[in-house]
Amino acid sequence: MTFQPPELDTSPKVSDEIRKTTCYMCACRCGIDVHMKDGKVAYIEGNRDHPVNKGVLCAKGSAGIMQHNAPSRLRAPLKRVGPRGSGEFEEISWDEAFEIAASKLAPLRAKSPEKLAFFTGRDQSQSLTSFWAQSFGTPNYAAHGGFCSVNMATAGIYTMGGAFWEFGQPDWEHTKLFMIFGVAEDHDSNPIKMGIGKIKARGAKVIGVNPIRSGYNAVADEWVGITPGTDGLFILAMVHELLKAGRIDLDYLARYTNAPVLLDCDPKSEDFGMFLRSDDGKPLVIDRKTKELVAFDTPGIMPDLTGHIRRAGVTHHAVMHQMAEKYLDPQYAPEAVAERCGIPAARIRALAAEVARVAFEEPVVLDREWTDFRGETHKQMVGRPVAFHSMRGISAHSNGFQTCRALHVLQILLGAVETPGGFRFKPPYPKPVEAHPKPHCGVTPGAPLDGPHLGFVQGPEDLALKPDGSPVRIDKAFTWENPMSAHGMMHMVIANAHAGDPYKIDTLFLYMANMAWNSSMNTSGVMKMLTDKDENGDYVIPNIIYSDAYSSEMVAYADLILPDTTYLERHDCISMLDRPISEPDGAADAIRWPVVEPDRDVRGFQSALIQLGAKLGLPHFTNEDGSAKYADYADYIVNHERKPGIGPLAGWRMGEEGLTTGRGAPNAAQLKTYIENGGFSVTHIPKEAAYFKPWNMGYQDWAVGMGFYDAPAPYIFQLYSEPVRKFQRAAEGIGEHQPPDHLRDRLKKVMDPLPIWYEPFEGTMVDPDRYPVHALTQRPMAMYHSWGSQNAWLRQLHGRNPLYLPTKLMREHNLSDGDWARVSSAHGEIIVPVMEMAALNENTVWTWNAIGKRKGAWALDKDAPEATDGFLLNHLINELLPPRGDGQRWANSDPITGQAAWFDLKVRIEKTNAPTESQPSKAPQKSPVGQGPKELRWKVGK
């Protein structure tokens, strides 16, 4: 009998249609092709034409189909009918939901707008949500940056007008040495993976500095297993070595930084430590050619790094003199820092030497003519091919602001910012700190706030304080306790509201902020605060409104739920006004659009917020006759103008002679055109304007045309930060605005205008013998938000999370893989499974973040491994530091920005008997969507 092979269709039709949109599974905002069959999502792949990922897609992006079909999706608005935390709700209509919300919010707006605290989590629409809160009139708005990466962003803005991640990236085309600090693999993953692959293919070296060798550090050519919280000390030791060897870019420092700016060095002067300025307020330098004192931007000058002037018996030196004096001090020598950093002195010297060798012996030279802001034309673009990248690992410490400043200063000393081969800004950055708004807090009942909530203070006069010195904001942002808290302090809102400090609020309105679980320090304490009642039997926080797409842990603690859509079912705007998808060679923004319509009674939160704003009669969301100004978010994206000609999207606007980019009137066909173009718009920078952006007049003029500035705004990098010095000066007793006495010593110390290092606060306040071990969390590459571990595909990669211990600690405690350990801190304890990891700092333990889930949440089975073996380190952390006997409970935050100091945690490890499940174990919540099926299985198409 002849064998007859089965008939196989080797080219089956995989989809009826491809709809191009933007991924939402992490912060990369990659372009995706959503393949459709019979009107349903069949699968998702990368968009090869997209500027961010060029077709590359990670596990998260591909698994978006499971996110879209997750059983934990909310189905309709919900009204709580049981006690808070129980998860007992009844479904209601949107009309009733809006009525309930308006009944709570309208009286507040009329009498006390500050009684609304509106805080949003990891959404990507902060331009809209902040605008809505401003229109409502409450000063209490912020997003998640205060407990994520505000130190990195703020330090970058104050130092050089931008930072890593959305602000800029390495020059992947020319970099020869790439050094990363504290980078987990969840952030910016596809672009970094692609970049590392590109540079390694041509022989460039990658050095990873991180206590944990996973992800990018695992593929690094060299791993530096640093002690947590000591990155700043290590960086300043490298600065010491570079200065000692004279391996810094003197020409770059003289031309493009404030290194040659003269300081007032008279200790008796009220301006001691401030810049010497011209009559029109410009910082002064000595011109090397004429030896005259001139404004820094005078055409044709060459500022002198050794410049000085003598007046009334006092010699006033340049910033460079101050830097050399500070960092050449033996306290920064490798031998002095090695033990604390956990890095041998010889290795620190070798790393500094290697960085210097590549920077100064392998320069990149591009034959591109350009003209700088002093009018000098340069025939070439010369760069230092050393690039740095960093993220939360060095940011989430109580010394994070100064550590991030130190890293920015290091790359500037090398001449490796905005030069070929180094770090490059992404439009609309760079922007000098002066180009950003200052924070506003002027509250008038029944009227909008007097300006945007968040911004960059220039001195004590910009703090958000009442006349009596008390905080205006519920989170105490922009106060003497944390003056430069540019992203607000979301992690302090619930604790402060519960304590009534500085005042009580009426309504807590949250979006995508899982504060009852992994988005809080002190998880157990926060759950109690959300359910506590006062002496009258009323909830201490009277009303909680929450929006989420899924049945998260936080849902159970709300009184009213406004159900969001999944990212494939709504409009979104990845905007120049917010967090665009630009690359260093081009300005780019993007949209999401409903590639499928919801099959549930849900609305995109942005549309719901706009509709609620109209119902409340908010002036920016209603017309003069009281009618709604915008039908939904799509209408807002197209027709809203932040100022004439500048709207959420830069592409395909209307000019006098047709379509324009950047500036222009609204275009009714704008969204349709974005969809036709794959969901994004890109405008490339002219080649002669692509580098030296802060000083390149070609770039400055291009940026004005795009609407980033109203006029050219060239500026010099701020190695020495005058705004920081203003706060230190106030603490010394100088000036009209004075801090409370109990904060003076701390402000004098931490508010150093040149980067410094000090030991993380928790390490100074707990007994090092009792809590000798550092404890950290990282997100895995396959997860980003807390919702990742309810994804049916991604759960197979990370269904449980052990605590990883280095070999040394495993042996000391007689532990083997699968054993259980009691982990205790000054705040609490957990009992969790452990595993050995050799590639780990010998005094550090860590786990994946947000894998652990509460029973009943996310539609998971009550015996799911995430709810039995999975756990959070958050139970060991508090938003306040341990008492220190002075009557104060200090925030567990950076004292400059208020960033949550997650990574300062110190613990002790003890072997224990295996419990039935990880501890603490919380009682199950009742799920408003029930429990998902054992298997997810469906067929798309015929």
N, C-alpha and C positions, 0 to 999 in steps of 0.2 A: 504494500500500500504506500502510495506516494504521500509524503508529508506535505500538508498544506499549511503554510504559515498563516497566522491570523491577519486579517486586514487591519492595518494601523493607519490612522491619520497622522502623518508626521508633521503636518503644519496646521494644527487645529486653529480655529478662529478664537483668539484669546479675549477679544472684547469687541463690542459694537462701536464704542466711542472712547476717546481719551479726553479727559477733562483735566486741565493743568491748573494747579493751585499751589499753595504753600504749606509745608509740613508744620505741625504744631507739637511734635513729640519731644522737642527740646528747644533750646534758644538759638539754634543755627538758622532756622527759618529757610531750610532747603526747598528747592523747587521739586514738586512731585507730579508725576503723571498718574492720574487715577483712572484705571481701566474700568469701564462700565459694561455690564451685560444686563439686558432687560431692565435698565434703569437702576440697577444695584451695583455696588462696588464689588468688583471681581478681584483685583489686586492693585498694589501700589508699587511703582518704581520711581527712580530718580529722573528728573527732567535734565536731559543732556545739554540743553541750551541755557540753563540757569546759571547766573554768575556766581552763586555761592557754592554749589556742590557739583556742577557740571556732570550730572548724572549719577554721582556716587550717592548711595543711600545706606544707612546703617540699619541694625536690627530694629531700633525704635521706629524709624520711619516706615519700614516695611510692615511692621506690626500695627500701624495705624488702623488697618482694617478691623483689627480686633478691638481697638479702642472705640471705634465707631459702632461696633455691634456689641459692646460690653453689656452683660446682664445688669450691671450696677447703674446703668443710666437712669436718671430720674425721669418721670413720665408726665408730671403735671405739677402746678403749684401746690404747696403743702402748708397746712395750718396745724400747729402743734395742738394735740388734745390730751397728751399725757404729761408727766413731769419732764422737765428738761433732762436730757441725757437718755431718756427711755427709748427714743426713736418712734414714739407713737404719734401719728399724724393722720389727717384726713385730706384727701385731694379736694381742691377748690378750683374755681375758674380764675382766669387772669384778671377779670374785672374785680372779683372779690379780693384777690391778692393786692391789686393796686389800691383798692379802697382801704384795706388794712394798713398798707404802707403809708398812704397819704394821711390817714388818721393819726398816725404816730409822728410823722415828719412835719406836716404843715404847722401844727402849733409850736413846734420847736423853732422853725424858721421865723415865725412871727415874733417870738419873744426871746429865745435863747439859742441861736444857731449852733453855738459851741457844744450844746448838749448832744449833737450828732457826731459820732466818731465813725468816719467812713474810711476803711482801709482795705486795700486790694492786694492780692497775693501775686503769683507769678503769671499774671496776664500780660498781654503785649499791647495794651490800649491805654496806657497811663496818660497820654495826651488828652483823651476824652474824659477819663474818670476824674482827673484832677480839675479839668475845666468844669465838670458837673459840680464837684464839691465847692469850687470857687463861686459858682453861680448860686448855690444853696446858701453860702455865707458862713460855713463852718471853717474854723482854722484847723480842724482835726482831720487831716487827710495825709496819707502816705502810702507807699507800696512796699514791696518786700525787701528792697535793697538794704534797709537798716540791719537785717540779720543775714545778709548774703555777701555783698561785696562793696559796700559803700566806702570802706577804707581805700580800696584800690582806685575806684572812680574819683573820689574826692582828692586823694593825694595826687592823682594824675592831673586833674583839672587845675589845682592850685600850683603845681610844679611846671607843667608843660602844655596845658590846654587840652588834655585828653589822656586816655590810659589804654590798657589792653582790652581785648575782646571786642565789644561793639564799637569802640573808639578807634581801634587800629589793629594791625597785625604785622608779623615779620615780612620783610621783603623776600618772599620765597624764591624769587628768580635769582637773587644774588647773594643770599646769606651763606656764609661758610662755617659759622659756628652758631648753634641755637641752644640757648640755655633757658630751661623752664624751672620756675619756682612754685611749689604748692599747687600744681595743676592736677585735678582729678580728671577722669576721662569723660565726664558727662557734659561739660561745657564746651561749646564750639567744636564738637567732635569731628565732623566730616572735614571742615577746612583744615584743621590741624593734622588730621591723619593724611590728607592729601599733601599738605605742605611738608610734613616729615618725610613722606615717601619721595617727594620730589628732591628734597635737599640730600637725602641719604643716597639717592640714585647717582648723584654726581659727586659723592664722597665727602659731603659736609658732615661735621660732627654734631651730635646731640648730647647735651649734658642735662641730666635731671636731678634737681635738688628737691627732695621730698622724704619725709620719714618712711614712706611706704613705696615699695617698688612694684607698682601695678600700672596697667594702661600704658600711657606714653613713657613713663619712667622705665617700664619693662623693656621697651625697644630702644631706649637711650644707649648710646655707646659707653657712657659713664654715668653711674648713679652715685649721688652724694646723700647718704642716709642721715640727714641732719636731725638734731634734737628739736622737737616742736617749739615754736615761739622764739627761736634764736636766729632766724633768717636775717634779721636786721643787723645783728652783731657780725654774722658771717659776711654780709655785704659790705659793711663798713670796714672790716678787716681787708677786704679786697680793695676798697677805696684807699686805705692806708698804703697798701703795697703799690698801687698804681701811682699815687702821689710821690711815694718814696723813690720810685724808679723813674719818675718824670714821664710816665707813659700815659699822658692825657692829651687831648686834642686842643692845644692852646689857641690855635686860630679860630676854631669853632667856638670855644668858650668866650673868646673876646668879641666875636661878631654877633653871636646869637643867644647869649645868656646874660644874666645879670652878674656874672662873675666879676666884671670890671666896674660895676656900679659902686660908688663910694658910700660908706656908712658913716653916720654920725657916731663918733667914738668917744664923745665927751660924757662920762658917767654923770655929770651934773646937769646935763641937758635933758629937757622933757622929751626930746626927740632921740635920745640915746638908743642906738640900735636900729634907727630908721634910716631910710635913704636920704642922702643930700639931694635936694631937688631945685630945679630952676624956678623962676618966678611963675611960670605957667604950669608947674607941678610935675615936670618930667624928671626922672632919675638922671643924675649927673655922672659922667665918666671923665677921665683924662684922655685926651686925644694923643696917641703915641707920636703923631707927626709934629704937632704944634706945642705939645705939653700944656695945652689950655684945658680949662674946665668947661665942658660942653654937655648939652643934652644927648642922651644915648642914641637918638635917632638922627642926629645931625648929618646931612649928606656929606659923603666923602671922608668921614673920619675913620680911624682905626682905634677902637678903645684899648686902653692899656691895662692889662691884668695886674700889673704892679703899681697902678696909679695910686697916688696919695696926695694929700694936701694938708698943710699945717695952718691952723687958725687958733689964735688966742692961746698958744701954748699946747694945743692938742693936735695930734696927727690923726687925720681921718683916712682910714685904709679902705681898699676895695674888698668886696665880698670874698674874692679869691684868697686874700691874705687871711681872712677869718677862717676859711675852709681849711687851708693848709695848717694853720695853728691848731685847729680842732682835731683833724683826722690824722695828723702825723704824731699825735700824742701816743705814747707807748701803750695806753689802755686799749687801743685798737689793733695792736700788733697781733699777728697770728698766734704767737705763743700765749698771749694774754686771753684769747677768746676760745682757744682750741677745746679745752675741757668742757666748757659750757655748750659749745656747738656740737660736740661729738665728732669733730673733724680734726685730724692731726694738723699741726701748724704747717708741716712740709707740704701737705696736700693743698691747704689754702693758698700758700705761695705759688704752688705749681698751677693751680686753676687761674689765679690772677695773671700769671705769666703767659698762660696759653691764650687767655682772652686778649691780652695786650699784643701778643705776637700776631694773632689773626687780624686784629683791628689795624695795626700800624705797619705790618709787613706784607699784608695781602689786600691793600685797598682796592675798591671798585671804582673805576673811572669811566663815566659816560660822557661822550662828546655831545652834550646838549647845552646850548647857550641859554642863560637866564639872567634876570636882573633883580637885585635885592632891594629892600625897602629904603636903603640909603642911596640908591641910584647907581650902584656899582654893577657892571655887567661882567658875568663870569663865563668863560668859554667852555668850562666843563663842570660836571657834577661829580664830586669826589666823595666817596662814602666809606664807612667802616663796616665790613661785613659780619658784624656780631649782632645777633638779635636775641632779645629776651621776651619771655612771655610769663605771665603769672596770673593767679586767680585766688580763690577763696583760702587756699592753704596758708598764705601769709597774711591774708586780710582779716580773718576771723579770730584775731587775738586782741587783747587790750593794748598791745603796742603796735597794732597793725597799721595805723595811719603813718606813723614815723617809719616803719619798716618799708611800706610801699613807697614813701617819699625817697628812702635810701636807694631803692632799686631804680627809681626814675633818675635820681642823681647819678648813679653809677653809669647808666647807659648814656646820659648826657655828657659826662666827663670823657667818655670814649668817642664822642662825636657820632654816636650811633642812633640818633633819632632824626627821622625825616631825611636821611641820607641813603644813597644806594647801599643795599646789603643789611641795613639796620631795621629799626622799627618804623613803620609808616602809618600815618593817620588815615582814617576813612572819613570821607565827607558825611555830615557837615562839619566834622572836626578836621583840623584843630580850631579851638576857640579860646581866647584868653579868658581868664576867670571873670574879668570885668564885663564880658559880653553876655554873661548869664544873669538871670534875674536874682535879686536878693529875696529872701523869704518874706512873705507878708502875713500879717495876723490881725489886721484891723477888722473887727466884727461890728456890724450894724444890723440889728434885727430887721428882717424883711428885705434885706439888700444883699448883693454879692459881697464877698470878701474884697478887700482893697487891692488885691493882686494875687499872683500865684503863691501857693503854699510853700513850695520848696525852692531852694536856691543856694547861693554861695555868699556867706557873710564876708564883709570886708573888714569888720572890726566890731568891738563891743556894742557900738551904736545900732547894729543891725540885728541884735538878739530879739527873740520873740518873748518879751517880758512885759508884764503889766507895770504901771507906775510904782506899785509897791515892791517890785522886783520878783514877783511870783510868776510862774510859767503861764503863758497864754494857751499852750497846747497840752492836751491830755498826756502825750507821750514825753513831754518835757524836752522836745527837740529845740535846738537853737537857744539853749540856756547856758549858764555858766557850767553846768554839769557836763554838757556835751555841745560846745558852741558851734561846731562845724558839721552838724548832723544833716547833711544835704539831702539825704533820702528819708528823713524821718526815722522813727524808732518803733516800728510795728510790734516788736517783741515786748515792749513795755506797756502797750495800750491796755490790755486786760488787767494786768496787775495794778496799774495806776487807777483804772476805773473802779476796780473792786475795792481799793483802799480809799477811794475818794480823794486821791492826791494827784494833782492839785485841786480837783473838784470832782463832783459826781457827774456822770453823763446819764442820758435817758436812753439813747438808742445806739447800739453797736451794729454797724452795717458792714458786712464783710463780703468779699468776692474772691473765690479761689484761694482762700487762706485757711489751711487745715489746722487752725490754732488749737483744736482739741486733741491734736496728735503730734505729727512730726514737724509742724511749723512753729512750735513753741519750745522755748526753754522751759523746763519745769512742767512737763506734760501733765503729771498727776495733779500738781497744784493748780494748773489752769483749769482742768476739768472741774475741780472743786469750786474755783472762783466763779465759773459760769453757772453753777447750780446753787450757790450760797444764797440764803435768804436773810433778810434783816429781822429786827425784833418784831416787826408787824407781819411777818410771814410773806413779805414780797421779795422777789428776786433783787439782789443787790445791784445787778445790771438789769434794769427793768425790761428792755426790749432788745431782741437780737434778730436781725434780718440777715439772711445768708443766701448767696447764689453759688451754685456749683452744678456741674453736669452730671455728677455721679453721687452715689450714696456713700459719701466719705464719713469719717468719724465725726467731723464737725457738724454735719447735717443734724444729728440727733440733739444738738445743743441749741438749735435755733427755734424761734417762735414762728417764723415765716420763711418759707423757702421759695425763691424764684429760680426755677430750673433752667439751666443753660443748655445750649445745644452742644453737640460735638463739633470739632473744628471743620468737619466736612459739610456741615449743615448751616453755615452762617457766613456773613461778611465780616472780615477783619481788615485792618489797615496797618501795615508795617511801615511806619511813616517817618519822614524826615523830621517831624515834630516830636518823635519819640525814640524808637529803636530801629533805624533802618537797616537794610541788608547791604550797605555800600561795601565796596572794595577800595583799596588805596588808589586804584587807577580810575575809579568811576563812582558817581553817586547813583545809588540804586534803592528803590523802594518796591513794595509788593502788596498784594492783596490776597485774602482768601475770599471765596464766594461759595454759595451753596451748590456744590456739585451734586448733592442729593437733598431732598426736602425732608424735614423731620417727620417721623411717623408717630410722634408723641405730641402732647400739648406743651411744648417747650419753646422758648424764644432765646435767641442770642442775648447774652446779658447786656451788651452794649445797646441793642435796640430797646430792651426792656428799660434800661436806665434813661434813655432819651424819652421814652413814652412816660415814664414816671416823672421826669423833669417837666414835661408839658402839663401833666395833671396837677403838679404842684405850682404851676405858673412861674417857673424859674425864668428870669428875663432872657437868658441866652438860648432858651429852648422854646420860647413862645414868640409869636408876632405881636404887634401893637394891639390887635383886636383880641388877643388872648388865645388864638388858635395855635395849634402845634406848628412849630417852625420846621421840624423834620419829621418825616413819617417813620423813619427807622435809621439804623446805622448806615445803610447804603446811601440814603439821602444825605445824611450828615457828611459822609466821606467826600461826596461830590461837591456839596454846596457850602459847607462851612469854610469860612476864611478867618484865620487867626489874626491876620491883618490884610489890608487890601492886596489881592493878588497872590497871597500865600495861604495854601490850604494843606490838608493832610497828605495829599499826593502831589508829587512834583511833575509827573509825566502827563503829557497831552492836556495841557491847560489851554485856554483861549487867549490869544493876543490880538492886537489890532489887525494884524495881517495873516492870521491863521493860528495853527497850533504852536504852542511854545512849551518850554521845559523850565521848571523852577518857579517862575513868576507868570501869572496870568489869571484871567477870570475863570470861574467854574465852567466846566464843559459837561453838558448833560450826557455825552457819550463816553465819558472818561472810563468808567468801570468796564463797559463793553470793550473798549480798546485794550485795557489791561488784560482782560480775559483772552482776547484774540492774540495778544503778544506773549501768552504763557503765564500771565499773572504777575508780571514784573515790568519795571522800566529801568533802563540804564542810560546814563549820560556820561560819556568818557571825558576825563580830564585831558587837556592838550598835553602832549609829551613834554614840552618845555616847562609845564607847570606841575608835573607829577611829584617832584621832590622839593624839599626845602619849603614846604607849604606855608609855615608861619611868616616867612621872610620873602617869599617869591611873589613879586608883584603880578606875574602872570596868573598864579593861582588866586591871589587876592581878588583880582578883577573878575576872574571866572566865577569865584564864589559869590561875589556881589550879584552877578548876572543870574545865578541860581537862586538867590534869595537867602543865602546863609547869613550874609551881613548886608546892612544897608549902605555901608561904605567900607573900603579896605581897612582891615584891622590888624596890621602886622604887630608883632609883640616879641619880646625876648623871654626865654625860659627863666623860671624863678627858682634858682638853686637855693637862694635865701628867700624865705617867705615873709614878706612884710605883714600880711594879715595875721599870720601866726604870732609874729613878734608883738603886734598890737595887744593881743590877749595876754601875753607874758608881761608886757609893760603895765597893763592894768593891774595884774596881780602884784606887781611891784609898788603899786600905790599911785601910779601916774594916770591922770586923765579923769574925765567927768564920770565915766561909767566904771563902777568898781564891783568886783566879785564879792560874795560872802566870805567872811574871814576863814571859815573852815575849808574853803577851796583854794586859798591863795598859794599854799606851798605846792599843792599838786599842779596847779596851773603854771607856776614858775618853772617846775621841772619838765612837764611834758610839752609845754608850748614853746619848744626851742625852734627858732626860725631855720636852723640847719638840722637835718635829720639826726636823730639820736636813737639809742636803744636803751630800754629799761626792761627789767624782768616782768613777764606777765603777772597781773595782779593776783590771780588765784594762787600762783606758786609762792607768793610772798605771804599769803594769809592762811595757808594750811600747813599742818605739821608734815615736813618732808619725809619723816620716818614712817608716819602713819599712811600717807598718800604719796608714794614715791614714783608712781608710774603715770605717764602721759596717756590720754585716751582721745582718739579721734574718730570721726566718721568720714566716709567718702561715698559719693554716689557711683554706682557701676556704670560702665559705658552703655549697658542695655536698659538703664533706667534713668529717668530724670526727675520727674515729680513723684509725689506719693502715689499717683494713680498708676504708675508703671507696673506695680506688682499685682494689679487686678487684671492685667492683660494676659489673655490665655496663652499667647506665644511667649511673652517675656517671662512669665512665671516659670517656664521650663528652664530658663537660664538662671534665675535667682528666686527660688521658691522659699529659701530660708537663709538666714545669715548667722554664721558663727562669729564669735569674737576671735580675731586673729592675734596670737601671741608670738613674739620672737622666740627663737630657740632657747636663749638664755633664761627667759621667764618660765618657759615650759619645764625646763630642767629644775629650776629653783623650786617650783611648786609641785613637782612630781606629776605633771599633767601629760596626758596623751590625747591624740585626736579623738573627739567625741566625748571626752570628759566634760564635766560641768564645773563652773567656777562662780563664786560669789564675788561680785565687783561692787565695791562701795566707794562713795565719795563723801565729801563734807555735807552733802545734801540728801543722799538716799542710797539705795542699793538695788542691784538686779542680780538674778541668777540665770546664767546663760551657758550654752554649749561653746566649747573652744576648739580651735584648730591651730596647728603650728605653721608659721610662715618665717622662713629664714631671711628673706629679703625685706627686712624691717628693722628700723632703728631699735637697738637692743633694750631700750627702756620705754617703748611705746606699744600700745595695743590699739586695735582699730576694728571697725565693722562697717558693712554697707549701711547706708542711711535709708530709712523709710521702707525697708523690706517688711519689717514687722507690722502687723495689722491688728486692729481690735476685732474681737469676735462680733459678728453681726454686721460689720461694715463691708462695703464694696461687694455685697452679694456673695461673699465667699462662704464656703462651708465652715461651720464652727470648729471643725477639726483640721482646717487647712494648715499647712506647715507655717504659713506666715503668721497665723494666730496662736500657734502652739510653741514652735521653736523660735520663730522670729521675735525680735525685740528692738527697742529703741534705747540708745544711750541718753536720750533726752530726760529720762527719769532720774539721771544722775546730775543734771545741770539745773541751776537756778538762775532766774533773771537778776537776782541780787547776790552779791558776794557774802561770804560768811561774816557774822558780826566780828568786829575787831575791837570792841570795848570803848569806842569813842561816842557812842550814842547814835551813830550814823549807820544806815544800811546802804552801802555803795552799790551802784548798778554794776552788773557783771558785763561791762561794755568798755569799748575804747573811750577814754575820757575826752577825746577831741571830737570824734564823729558820732559817738554813741553806738557804733557797730557792735552787735552781739558777739561776745568773746567765747563762742562755742568751743574753740580749740585750745582754750587754756585749761581744760578739765584735767584734774589729777585724781588718781584712784589707787586703791589697793586691791590685790588679787588674792583669793583664798580658794583652794580646792574644796568642793563640797559634794555631797551625794546628789545623784541625778533626780530632780523632781519630775513630775509627770509632764510639765510644760514650763516654759521660761517664766520667770517672775520679774516684776509683778504681773499678775494675771487679772485683768479687769473683767467684770461681769459682761455678758453679751449684750449688745444693743439690739433692739428690734429694728429690722430693716424695713423702710417704707417701700422697697421694691422687692422684698422677699429674697430668697436664696436662689442663686443661679443653678442651672442644670449641671449634672456631673460632667457632661461633655457639651461642647459647642460645635454644632455640625449643621451646615446648611449648604444648599446647592444654588449657585448663581448661574442663570441661563439654562438653556435646554440641555 
